Amino acid sequence: MKEDTTDFGFTKVKVEEKRKLVSQVFDSVADSYDIMNDLMSLGVHRLWKRHAIALAQVRPNMQVLDLAAGTGDLSALMAPLVTKSGHITLCDINMSMLQHAQMRLIDKGFVENISIVQANAEHLPFEANIFDRITIGFGLRNVTFKDKAIASMYRVLKPGGRMTILEFSHPTNAAFSKLYDTYSFHILPKLGEWVAKDSASYQYLAESIRMHPNQETLKSMILDAGFDKCDYHNLTGGIVAIHQGVKY
């Protein structure tokens, strides 16, 4: 039977309603998104992203899909690596975020080797087997049907290609997990209220992280989608994990 409800944080909502609610969240926080990332991670998100790109092994002449591209942090790191002989497609369901990303990359001088596409990760509008690398940073947890998104990424990835998922995950130490919960549910929404004038969106952020599959579950989902190999790396005690799927 087709699922007609899903999780929006800790709340059950209709599938179509979730898509609208997630869009509203990112429309609301787009202008302050980068500042909030620095504040809520104390700047560590920059190290997480650099580590993910290093593991992705992006090279000149590659065709790269930056999915859930947000304001373009990962694309800005990858654009010099693909050089002018390669190309990066920034894809996101939210046009407000894509417009921020496009302006940011143009300001950095990356014009010829980038393009933007607004699309749902569950139904990527690309031909099969065309991307050498796919990255998705802090976006998978917002996707309604994650299994469909992973399968869609598998379809458009070339044989020999690599998918890299950077996402909040589950701390591996119980005591550390309790401290993290205190921060997430008591401090983070107040930061959101102070900086973004929107505590509700950051309350959703904390809840969406808790509802996201743990490291082993996500690994199983990646292998079930057809990927021939998957491993993951925990960062900062498991607050974040990098999963990599390889398609042979």
N, C-alpha and C positions, 0 to 999 in steps of 0.2 A: 504494500500500500504506500502511496506517495506521501512523504512527510509534508505536513502543512504548517508545523510549528518548529521553532528552533530556539537556541539560546541567544539572548542579547544580554551579555553579562550573566547575572544570576536570574534574569527574568525570561520567562517563556513568551515568545511573540510569534506572530505569523511570519512565514518566510519572506514575503514581499515587504512586510513592515520592517523587518530587520535591515534589509538593504537600504531602505529610506532612512532609518535611524542611524546606521553607520555613516551614510553620506552626510547627514546633518552634523554628526560629531566632527567629521573632518572639514566640513565647510566652516564650522564654528572655530576650530583651532588652527586653521591653515596659516593665518598671519603670525601666530605666536609659536608655531610648531617647533621651529629650530631652537628658539630660546628655551622652551620648555624641555626639550630633549637634553640640553646642556644642564639645566637646573636639576631635573629629576634624576639624572644619572651622574651628576657631578662631573660631566664631560667624558665619562668612561665609554659612552656610546660610540664615540669616535674611534676608540681603540677596538671595540667589538667589530665595528664595520671594516676597519683596516685589516683585522685578522681574517674576517670572512672573505674579503677580496683576495688576500694572499692565498688562502686555501682554494679559491675558485680557479686560480692559475689562468687568468685572462691574458691573452697574447695578441700581438699585432695581427690584423687582417680578420679577426674573429667577428662573427655576428652574435651580438649579445642582447638578450631580453632582460630588462630590469623591471620585474613585475612588482605591482604595488609600490611603484617608484617613489611615491610621496613627493618630497621637495628635492629629490635628486641627489641625496648624499652618496649613495653607492655609484650612481652614474658618474658623478664628479670624480670619484676615485678611479673608475674604469676607463673613462674617456682618453686619458693620456696613454693607457696601456694598449688599447686597440689601435691607436694611431689613426691617421686619416685614411688608412687602407681598410679599416674596420668600421663597424657601425653599431650603435647602441639604440635600441628601441625602448623608450620609457613608456610603460603601460600602467594605468591605474584606473579604477572605476570612478574616481573623483577628479573632475576637471579643475577644480580650484587648486588642488595640490599639483597637478601636472603643469598648470600655468606658472606656478611658483618655481617649479623645477626647470622649466624651459627658460625662464628669464635668468635664473641663476647660472645655468650652463652657458647661455649666450654671453653673459657678463664675464665668464671665465675664458671666453674665446672658442668654445666648442659649438660650432654651428653646422659644419658640413657633415659631421658623422653622428648626428643625433636626430631622432624623430619622436613624436609623442602620439600615443594611441589610447583613447579612452575605451576600456573594455572590462568585462567581468572575467576574473581569473578562471571561473568555472567553464567558460566557453571562449577560449582564445581565438580571435579571428585571423589566424595565420595558417599557412599551409604546413603540412607535416614535415618534420625533419629539416628545419631551416636554421635553427640556432645552435651555435657551438657551446654557449653557456647561458644559463638562466639563473638569475639571482632574485630572491624575494626577501626583503628585510623588514621585519616587524609588521608584516601584512597578512600572513596566513591565518592568524587567529581571528581576523575580522571576516574571513570568508565563510559563507553559510555552510556550504558542502565542501569541506576540505579535500575529501577523496576525489571529487570531480576536478578540483583545481590541480591536484597532483597528477591525475591522469591526463589532464589537458596539457600540462607542462611536459609530460613524457611524450605526448604525441608530437609536439612541435620541436622537440630537441633532436638534434642529429645523432645517429649512432656514433659512439665515442664521446658524446657530449656529457656535460656535468651540470647538475642542478644544485644550487647552494641556497639553503634556507637558514636565515638568521632570525631567531625568534626568542621572545621571552619563554622561559620554561619553568621547571620545578627545582628549587634548591635541594641539594642532596644531603644537607645537614639539618636535623630537626630544630635545633636551637636557632640556627641562622634563619630557618624558615619562619619562625615565630617573629623574629625581629623584622624580617622582610614584610610580613603581614601587617605589623604595626605601622611601618613606613607607608605601605601601599594604601591602606584603608583610612589612615588618620592624617598623614602628612601630605601625601600626593594630591588628594582633592583640594586641600587648602592652598597648595602651590598653584593648582589650576585656577582656583578662584582669584588668587592674588595677581597672577600674570596674564592668564587668558580670559579672566572674568567668566569662567565656566568650570565650576567644580564637578558638575554632573558628567561631563565628558571624561574627566580623569577618574571619576568613580567607575565609569564603564571600563576604562582602561585596566584598572586593577582587577575588576571582576572578569574581564575577558581573558586575562592572563591565567587566572585560576581555572577557567573552563577549558583552556587549551590542552590538548593531549600531552602527556608527559613524554620524556625522551624516548623510551622504548616503544611506546604506543605509536608515536609519529614515525619511528624507524620502520615499524611493521606496516604502516599505511603506505610508506614509500615503496617498500618491496612488493606489497600487494598490487600497487599500480603498474608494476612491470619492470621497475628498475632492477638491474642485475646486481647492484652492490649499493650498500648504504652504510655510512658510519656517522658518528656524531662526536662533537667536542663540547664539553661543558666549559663555560666561562663564568668567572666571578661566582664560584660555588653553585653553579647550575641556575642562577638567575636568568642566564641566557644560554642557549645551545645553538650550535651550528650543525645542521644536518646536510650531508652531501649524498646525492644519488647519482649513480653513473649508469648510462645507457650504452650497452655494447652493441 
